[in-house]
């Protein structure tokens, strides 16, 4: 089983991030996306925002990189002003 897992990770490392893939990843994590102030935010069902990356960083980003950024984002809460 670990071989298949590592195989899918290596594919994700080479798979370019598209808007459709990004939305699928966010939906799998029960989130939507919000673009504000040049940033990409994951928004959960309580409207809590999590900063994921800069909008400019999406260009050329791979699926694995976005998933890693999202995982890191969930570690830090963004304060609402």
MMTF fields as JSON, N, C-alpha, C and O atoms, coordinates in Angstrom:
{
  "mmtfVersion": "1.0.0",
  "mmtfProducer": "UNKNOWN",
  "numBonds": 323,
  "numAtoms": 324,
  "numGroups": 81,
  "numChains": 1,
  "numModels": 1,
  "chainsPerModel": [1],
  "groupsPerChain": [81],
  "chainIdList": ["A"],
  "bondAtomList": [4, 2, 8, 6, 12, 10, 16, 14, 20, 18, 24, 22, 28, 26, 32, 30, 36, 34, 40, 38, 44, 42, 48, 46, 52, 50, 56, 54, 60, 58, 64, 62, 68, 66, 72, 70, 76, 74, 80, 78, 84, 82, 88, 86, 92, 90, 96, 94, 100, 98, 104, 102, 108, 106, 112, 110, 116, 114, 120, 118, 124, 122, 128, 126, 132, 130, 136, 134, 140, 138, 144, 142, 148, 146, 152, 150, 156, 154, 160, 158, 164, 162, 168, 166, 172, 170, 176, 174, 180, 178, 184, 182, 188, 186, 192, 190, 196, 194, 200, 198, 204, 202, 208, 206, 212, 210, 216, 214, 220, 218, 224, 222, 228, 226, 232, 230, 236, 234, 240, 238, 244, 242, 248, 246, 252, 250, 256, 254, 260, 258, 264, 262, 268, 266, 272, 270, 276, 274, 280, 278, 284, 282, 288, 286, 292, 290, 296, 294, 300, 298, 304, 302, 308, 306, 312, 310, 316, 314, 320, 318],
  "bondOrderList": [1, 1, 1, 1, 1, 1, 1, 1, 1, 1, 1, 1, 1, 1, 1, 1, 1, 1, 1, 1, 1, 1, 1, 1, 1, 1, 1, 1, 1, 1, 1, 1, 1, 1, 1, 1, 1, 1, 1, 1, 1, 1, 1, 1, 1, 1, 1, 1, 1, 1, 1, 1, 1, 1, 1, 1, 1, 1, 1, 1, 1, 1, 1, 1, 1, 1, 1, 1, 1, 1, 1, 1, 1, 1, 1, 1, 1, 1, 1, 1],
  "groupList": [{"groupName": "UNK", "atomNameList": ["N", "CA", "C", "O"], "elementList": ["N", "C", "C", "O"], "formalChargeList": [0, 0, 0, 0], "bondAtomList": [1, 0, 2, 1, 3, 2], "bondOrderList": [1, 1, 2], "singleLetterCode": "X", "chemCompType": "L-PEPTIDE LINKING"}],
  "groupTypeList": [0, 0, 0, 0, 0, 0, 0, 0, 0, 0, 0, 0, 0, 0, 0, 0, 0, 0, 0, 0, 0, 0, 0, 0, 0, 0, 0, 0, 0, 0, 0, 0, 0, 0, 0, 0, 0, 0, 0, 0, 0, 0, 0, 0, 0, 0, 0, 0, 0, 0, 0, 0, 0, 0, 0, 0, 0, 0, 0, 0, 0, 0, 0, 0, 0, 0, 0, 0, 0, 0, 0, 0, 0, 0, 0, 0, 0, 0, 0, 0, 0],
  "groupIdList": [1, 2, 3, 4, 5, 6, 7, 8, 9, 10, 11, 12, 13, 14, 15, 16, 17, 18, 19, 20, 21, 22, 23, 24, 25, 26, 27, 28, 29, 30, 31, 32, 33, 34, 35, 36, 37, 38, 39, 40, 41, 42, 43, 44, 45, 46, 47, 48, 49, 50, 51, 52, 53, 54, 55, 56, 57, 58, 59, 60, 61, 62, 63, 64, 65, 66, 67, 68, 69, 70, 71, 72, 73, 74, 75, 76, 77, 78, 79, 80, 81],
  "secStructList": [7, 2, 2, 2, 2, 2, 2, 2, 2, 2, 2, 2, 2, 2, 1, 5, 7, 7, 2, 2, 2, 2, 2, 2, 2, 2, 2, 2, 6, 6, 7, 3, 3, 3, 3, 3, 6, 6, 3, 3, 3, 3, 3, 7, 6, 6, 7, 7, 3, 3, 3, 3, 3, 3, 4, 4, 4, 4, 6, 6, 7, 5, 2, 2, 2, 2, 2, 2, 2, 2, 2, 2, 2, 6, 6, 1, 7, 7, 7, 7, 7],
  "xCoordList": [0.812, 0.0, 0.857, 0.491, 1.977, 2.821, 3.397, 3.645, 3.613, 4.106, 3.095, 3.465, 1.824, 0.792, 0.673, 0.464, 0.807, 0.742, 1.878, 1.657, 3.084, 4.225, 4.113, 4.569, 3.509, 3.309, 2.348, 2.599, 1.258, 0.303, 0.899, 0.582, 1.757, 2.427, 3.375, 3.468, 4.087, 5.02, 4.266, 4.746, 3.083, 2.26, 1.78, 1.779, 1.371, 0.894, 2.02, 1.775, 3.242, 4.384, 4.596, 5.164, 4.144, 4.331, 3.05, 3.068, 1.945, 0.656, 0.434, 0.388, 0.298, 0.066, -1.265, -2.244, -1.288, -2.512, -3.386, -2.94, -4.625, -5.608, -6.673, -6.725, -7.505, -8.562, -9.494, -9.925, -9.8, -10.688, -10.062, -10.749, -8.772, -8.11, -8.052, -8.256, -7.775, -7.718, -9.074, -9.137, -10.146, -11.484, -11.824, -12.477, -11.383, -11.617, -10.882, -11.436, -9.643, -8.855, -9.525, -9.654, -9.95, -10.617, -11.936, -12.256, -12.699, -13.98, -13.761, -14.548, -12.724, -12.415, -12.101, -12.283, -11.624, -11.337, -12.473, -12.304, -13.632, -14.843, -14.607, -15.018, -13.946, -13.641, -14.022, -14.213, -14.124, -14.25, -13.027, -12.179, -12.943, -11.78, -12.22, -13.316, -11.358, -11.587, -10.264, -9.208, -10.341, -9.171, -9.285, -10.218, -8.338, -8.352, -6.929, -6.036, -6.73, -5.452, -4.275, -3.193, -4.479, -3.4, -3.094, -2.047, -4.01, -3.793, -4.92, -6.017, -4.632, -5.611, -5.922, -5.013, -7.191, -7.625, -8.585, -9.481, -8.402, -9.376, -10.366, -9.964, -11.645, -12.696, -13.518, -14.096, -13.56, -14.321, -15.782, -16.195, -16.559, -18.008, -18.37, -19.499, -17.434, -17.691, -17.211, -17.182, -16.831, -16.311, -14.928, -14.479, -14.247, -12.862, -11.975, -12.092, -11.088, -10.191, -8.815, -8.316, -8.218, -6.866, -6.044, -6.369, -4.98, -4.132, -3.383, -2.734, -3.474, -2.819, -1.554, -0.476, -1.69, -0.537, -0.899, -2.037, 0.075, -0.196, -0.843, -0.575, -1.683, -2.345, -1.315, -1.49, -0.244, 0.802, 1.495, 2.021, 1.503, 2.162, 1.411, 1.991, 0.136, -0.655, -0.134, -0.252, 0.45, 1.0, 2.207, 3.179, 2.147, 3.252, 3.26, 4.17, 2.269, 2.217, 1.734, 0.898, 2.272, 1.858, 0.82, 0.731, 0.042, -1.001, -0.41, -0.978, 0.707, 1.332, 1.732, 1.59, 2.225, 2.617, 1.403, 1.47, 0.298, -0.911, -1.442, -1.833, -1.457, -1.933, -1.063, -1.578, 0.243, 1.147, 0.896, 0.905, 0.673, 0.385, -0.929, -1.047, -1.906, -3.192, -3.047, -3.639, -2.276, -2.032, -1.359, -1.717, -0.387, 0.292, -0.678, -0.652, -1.527, -2.485, -3.418, -3.755, -3.833, -4.763, -4.13, -4.833, -2.824, -2.131, -2.229, -2.019, -2.548, -2.565, -3.916, -4.37, -4.547, -5.814, -5.532, -4.616, -6.308, -6.215, -7.243, -8.426, -6.8, -7.73, -8.58, -8.094, -9.847, -10.761, -10.629, -10.541, -10.615, -10.499, -11.847, -11.947],
  "yCoordList": [-1.198, 0.0, 1.265, 2.257, 1.241, 2.434, 2.754, 3.919, 1.721, 1.974, 2.79, 3.751, 2.417, 3.167, 4.588, 5.53, 4.736, 6.061, 6.938, 8.1, 6.406, 7.201, 7.487, 8.529, 6.569, 6.775, 7.936, 8.773, 7.992, 9.086, 10.409, 11.451, 10.396, 11.635, 12.132, 13.337, 11.213, 11.654, 12.219, 13.144, 11.663, 12.233, 13.626, 14.526, 13.809, 15.115, 16.137, 17.324, 15.687, 16.599, 17.144, 18.223, 16.405, 16.835, 17.342, 17.767, 17.304, 17.713, 19.204, 19.647, 19.971, 21.412, 21.683, 20.966, 22.711, 23.116, 23.897, 24.869, 23.466, 24.203, 24.708, 24.283, 25.604, 26.121, 24.987, 24.946, 24.085, 22.966, 22.064, 21.638, 21.777, 20.94, 21.645, 21.022, 22.947, 23.715, 23.666, 23.456, 23.857, 23.828, 22.445, 22.33, 21.389, 20.032, 19.771, 19.154, 20.237, 20.079, 20.823, 20.29, 22.049, 22.831, 22.192, 22.139, 21.71, 21.069, 19.806, 19.524, 19.059, 17.856, 18.203, 17.383, 19.432, 19.907, 20.757, 21.47, 20.674, 21.409, 22.917, 23.585, 23.431, 24.861, 25.42, 24.686, 26.726, 27.459, 28.359, 28.371, 29.103, 29.969, 31.426, 31.751, 32.289, 33.728, 34.365, 34.064, 35.244, 35.981, 37.402, 38.119, 37.823, 39.185, 39.675, 38.904, 40.96, 41.612, 40.867, 40.815, 40.291, 39.58, 38.227, 37.639, 37.73, 36.446, 35.471, 35.859, 34.209, 33.139, 32.648, 32.286, 32.632, 32.21, 31.036, 31.049, 30.032, 28.952, 29.403, 29.897, 29.238, 29.68, 28.461, 27.777, 28.202, 27.042, 27.397, 28.525, 26.452, 26.646, 27.688, 28.179, 28.038, 29.076, 30.44, 31.399, 30.519, 31.749, 32.13, 33.258, 31.198, 31.428, 31.364, 30.436, 32.34, 32.396, 31.885, 32.144, 31.154, 30.632, 31.066, 30.716, 31.826, 32.285, 31.086, 30.347, 30.895, 29.761, 30.209, 29.657, 31.211, 31.683, 32.994, 33.456, 33.582, 34.771, 34.341, 33.249, 35.184, 34.879, 34.622, 33.716, 35.415, 35.251, 33.898, 33.402, 33.292, 31.999, 30.855, 29.795, 31.05, 29.991, 29.646, 28.508, 30.65, 30.416, 29.497, 29.828, 28.383, 27.431, 26.51, 25.693, 26.623, 25.782, 24.383, 24.217, 23.393, 22.008, 21.635, 22.284, 20.594, 20.146, 19.861, 20.27, 19.174, 18.823, 20.077, 20.114, 21.089, 22.331, 23.038, 23.561, 23.059, 23.691, 22.928, 23.536, 21.603, 20.787, 21.015, 21.069, 21.149, 21.407, 22.795, 22.962, 23.784, 25.14, 25.169, 25.875, 24.408, 24.342, 23.668, 24.118, 22.611, 21.928, 22.866, 22.894, 23.63, 24.604, 25.7, 26.147, 26.126, 27.199, 26.829, 27.675, 25.586, 25.164, 25.186, 25.06, 25.342, 25.431, 26.835, 27.019, 27.821, 29.223, 29.849, 29.769, 30.458, 31.149, 32.589, 33.222, 33.092, 34.49, 35.273, 34.93, 36.305, 37.108, 37.977, 38.572, 38.036, 38.934, 40.32, 40.472, 41.328, 42.691, 43.339, 44.492],
  "zCoordList": [0.0, 0.0, 0.0, -0.631, 0.692, 0.732, -0.647, -0.956, -1.485, -2.834, -3.625, -4.3, -3.548, -4.265, -3.732, -4.496, -2.432, -1.824, -2.316, -2.654, -2.361, -2.825, -4.313, -4.784, -5.055, -6.486, -6.73, -7.597, -5.979, -6.166, -5.711, -6.286, -4.687, -4.26, -5.332, -5.567, -5.992, -7.03, -8.233, -8.888, -8.525, -9.601, -9.234, -10.073, -7.977, -7.513, -7.559, -7.776, -7.358, -7.401, -8.813, -8.986, -9.812, -11.204, -11.847, -13.002, -11.123, -11.682, -11.444, -10.296, -12.506, -12.338, -11.658, -11.869, -10.851, -10.167, -11.136, -11.747, -11.269, -12.055, -11.082, -9.928, -11.553, -10.69, -10.256, -9.104, -11.159, -10.846, -9.772, -8.844, -9.897, -8.895, -7.548, -6.506, -7.571, -6.335, -5.625, -4.413, -6.373, -5.784, -5.239, -4.201, -5.937, -5.447, -4.135, -3.225, -4.036, -2.81, -1.664, -0.562, -1.924, -0.887, -0.478, 0.709, -1.441, -1.143, -0.308, 0.596, -0.593, 0.185, 1.637, 2.537, 1.851, 3.205, 3.76, 4.75, 3.11, 3.508, 3.572, 4.521, 2.556, 2.484, 1.123, 0.153, 1.083, -0.169, -0.267, 0.626, -1.346, -1.533, -1.557, -2.014, -1.063, -1.122, -1.543, -0.986, -2.525, -2.993, -2.477, -2.838, -1.628, -1.077, -0.881, -0.529, -1.112, -0.833, -1.456, -0.869, -2.64, -3.316, -2.701, -2.972, -1.871, -1.22, -1.496, -1.901, -1.272, -1.402, 0.004, 0.751, 0.367, 1.694, 1.57, 0.726, 2.403, 2.53, 3.596, 4.65, 3.329, 4.251, 4.654, 3.809, 5.963, 6.428, 6.653, 6.386, 7.137, 7.288, 8.337, 8.347, 9.225, 10.23, 9.76, 10.531, 8.472, 7.867, 8.385, 8.177, 9.06, 9.487, 8.257, 7.457, 8.096, 6.944, 7.333, 8.428, 6.403, 6.578, 5.37, 4.235, 5.612, 4.513, 3.946, 4.686, 2.63, 1.981, 1.252, 1.474, 0.382, -0.38, -1.074, -0.996, -1.749, -2.558, -3.863, -4.365, -4.402, -5.67, -6.768, -7.584, -6.792, -7.799, -7.704, -8.7, -6.512, -6.322, -6.994, -7.229, -7.305, -7.934, -9.324, -9.777, -10.002, -11.331, -11.207, -10.527, -11.841, -11.814, -10.603, -10.462, -9.727, -8.53, -8.907, -9.795, -8.222, -8.412, -7.35, -6.308, -7.619, -6.697, -5.32, -4.307, -5.274, -3.994, -3.213, -1.99, -3.899, -3.232, -2.643, -1.53, -3.376, -2.862, -1.652, -0.655, -1.736, -0.618, 0.616, 1.733, 0.424, 1.55, 2.138, 3.357, 1.283, 1.757, 2.533, 3.534, 2.075, 2.758, 4.121, 5.102, 4.184, 5.457, 6.448, 7.626, 5.974, 6.834, 7.265, 8.412, 6.343, 6.637, 7.777, 8.606, 7.822, 8.871, 10.254, 11.256, 10.321, 11.603, 12.203, 13.402, 11.364, 11.807, 11.473, 10.332, 12.437, 12.201, 11.795, 12.319, 10.876, 10.455, 11.258, 11.264, 11.924, 12.733, 11.827, 10.865, 12.154, 11.437, 12.036, 13.254, 11.179, 11.701, 11.805, 12.226]
}
